[in-house]
Amino acid sequence: MQLILVLGDQLTPSVSSLQKHNDGDVILMAEVREEATYVKHHKKKIAFVFSAMRHFAEDLKVRGLNVIYREYDAPDNQGSLSGEVQRAVAQLTPEALIITAPGEFRLLDAVQNWEHELGIPVSILEDDRFLASRNDFADWANGRKQLRMEFFYREMRKKHSVLMEPDGPTGGQWNYDTENRRAPLTNLDVPAPYSADPDTITQQVLELIETEFPDHFGDLAPFSYAVTRQGALEALASFIQERLPKFGDWQDAMLQDEPWMYHSHIALYLNVGLLDPMECIQQAEHAYRQGHAPLNAVEGFIRQILGWREYVRGLYWHLMPDYKERNFLHASRPLPAFYWTAQTRMNCLRQTVLETQQNAYAHHIQRLMVLGNFALLAGLDPDQVNDWYLQVYADAYEWVELPNVHGMVLYADGGVLASKPYAASGAYIKKMSNYCAQCSYNVNAKNGPKACPFNYLYWDFIDRNAQKLRGNPRMGFVFKTHERMSNEKRQAIREDAQRFFKALEENEKV
């Protein structure tokens, strides 16, 4: 008899560990405190994962498989995966343990010691639910001076025959990103997001979370995420039908009180295994072939899955564990309290934090160009920023969170992922949102107490990081502008930034 451990983000019947199942084998699943609290995850995220795990375990039982499921509040719950595995091994005396490789380095590092600790063979299998294996990425990266997502994405398109014609990419271009940056219209008719009513299992989980995790960030109710394979498929179908046609035009846009916009909201389902990446890609491409959605929307959506998702996962495993320790810009400022409380006069940040608190979700431009842009400009400590992103979003796992935040948001890797820092003044937020109209600050003012902090913080960021960034070929124009500034202008920027940072340190509302 073999013991097969299935983790909370491996909720796929065809996951490699379950492919090794034989009659008589036992499947172990466990909700444990260690995984729920190694960072204090958003209440909705824990509820989503626990409910999805319980539903998945029930499906396995219906198929006739022998499942031991350890609920979080079981009196003898060991509190850790290693403890639950040791308990099961002692009780069942299996010949071997089988597990699909965990998605996070810290957990894989622990699992690799289990064979010695348990005294039985432990088989760690490749997670084949991705479209590029770790070896595939390593082969692609080998010998390259730059590991740019765009070139990886093109190879993936060709390898998997996605949006390809006999003579090249569909439409003649690989990337339609320039057509995906329309500024928002205030009268957009954004469809309501997919919503699932909590069933009995989910209600029980919600009661558990309310009792066991009262001090964790985030609103638990209302809870409307899908927690089953069928629900995730319905959420995907809803996106393809209702939002994909306009996703391309408005994917970078932000509107007050419209947290969902035209995005898919399926990353949390992909990342726990309720959806398969290729089925999402194929449904989007089919929508284009049938004339239901334009190419800029379909290509943009496919690029997020076949490009970014696969790329950041490959980069994570290719560069860990040293990648996490990089801090190219020597950023060290503590994370401000308003990332938790939303108590800030900057409306863009207030809106995004509030929506994150409510939904355990924010779309990629809110994460990158509002929350992330501020973190970059203010020089926030990368460890604290990474922990925050990992805690607050339902789709966040270190393999996807760390490269996106450490590399793209913070430029902490010095340009491994992004060719330049994603830094912007308030002008970008004004262009891509209607947040500024309801802000306490004046986005058009460059200096002074009433000026949008993003305006002077942008130039202060450029000034204090000039030595490290001046040689970047993509920032030549920025530094030419900086060099043309008068001494008086530069002094005003420094004074504004110092005043702002002093207020942050003293916990004033900024």
Steps between C-alpha positions, in 0.01 A plus 500: 500500500619848410411826674425783254508852639293756308567865583246781506611640165500158329124456459518331161391135455777446245778653713813285472476358853147370440606348170711261711197386701447124524226302668557502872692828509398771747471869412578753773378860500539733796407853603783612727582812695855523370386547139218738592723725710858495369375835380162614634298432187183693418196339659337452159808323368507248784125446465534447125785249532347303789157479333652402165707232676196357676298490180788334315537238773128423477530457121787254549293302750208488254743345251565225753845615615613460860550852635611607845400863539629693800289804579661802662312474830534125548604449866823321411593704192881523505506855363753432224523289187806319630317421822195367318716290268695356794174415674361327191823307440503380860138382479498353148864384454497565124775371275561844352378859492413667169458875454489737205774759546377795708477835323701692758870465574462504880264201490699302243809555713317344796356210299845407372594410860198278559655178372766520771248607765233242413724205420307410183556588132354835399428558130479870404342518156509780242196725505393446140202738513717777356572543129874538556684273739779630718747331264330658198555844647857422602577383145350821358689719750834325450756733342267800476625834628143624549200294607220708347145370516416611145748259341400215729136568412571477127666163547201379701260619230688301238547194721130472585365632166302778666381791283727383220459487122720317247693823433531625858295646786132562444446856384867544410609616848608313811376760744207747495582669828501846340130451422420407862556833673185702441417756765170418670162645416285574802191352334643152441240229553710253697329161546457367852765243595423131523349419837438165673277453804675328793377145555498311830870410480599858427276633778676270745838625380391863533399438860838335562692794353301752702583309818861399434639799307332810647817712484578427135461776242195526280125470483363147509150591383357505248669186369413420138800323349456162335647213701450209257620403156150555362477845655841598365392390150190715534714798604722446194199475269356818651822688425525372143139590427456827688835674551763366261374707201587825682786370711767610253396862476450554871738257670719781636211728598387573857166644611376604842276230649566258210751254645434222248496689169528265198756265656452125526545450879607140437860507626397360838332203325802438276741518791325233709440272202125539446570625147757382246699775327464352153123474523487872584728581206304284259165648598635852450648413161173334398320824589727685258463242222121519537500880481382544859806692627763717326862397464640763737278367780568133434875539452523715815318238706702211357824691563414519871470120521735359236747784540511660844372213712736243351789745485488614863469142619804401294697803617414427864638147492794597280626766743386393846596513780746786438244699300299585812801660668570756228448868580655687210375845606577444872140578593431485873205721598234318707166420341256782589200415714259612227577183302290334770259775606443699179535812717664724241404819320629353171175380344658252258671320786196520725274349233738219416567402861127507580422278201784266597359480852150428371581255221850356550538624144627798302579496132854515367521876438375576849764263637779631277436868436323608820608281791823391336590840357473656844709221654769555237506879522499499880778241522300252709678196637467212249445233767211692651347577162529139383341375821212747458420391145525135602257555786226705342419339163309176452709406196836566668756221539868578526587355158275756330510782754874530554620557141212737426555708813874465554586540133225696328362711784812575705783453249677328790660252261679780314335431166488122468125504438422858392716706266438814708323598825122536464505847655244767414375835622139587571448570130478127428234443764306803374509362145401144586238566770245740639650476849659845492167683473413393856843538655609743772810580297533686171644271236592799283711662773865397496615637835369613834271352767203476262693332218442132419774316690566279198625806310788601727565145623562396138777754454638438846523130407687590182731736689597267783545197270678686219830320548337158455253590225675757283659237279167337416445562126124519546533788746711737295217746437407504869851590607532767234187661641639463852828665401318799352323575829610810683664472839192667651271237347715214627509654846120535505466131407736393778320713757159369398623140515668552838184660639292208371733232636518676838121497517504127418750430777286689748187308397322807371225453245659576164 
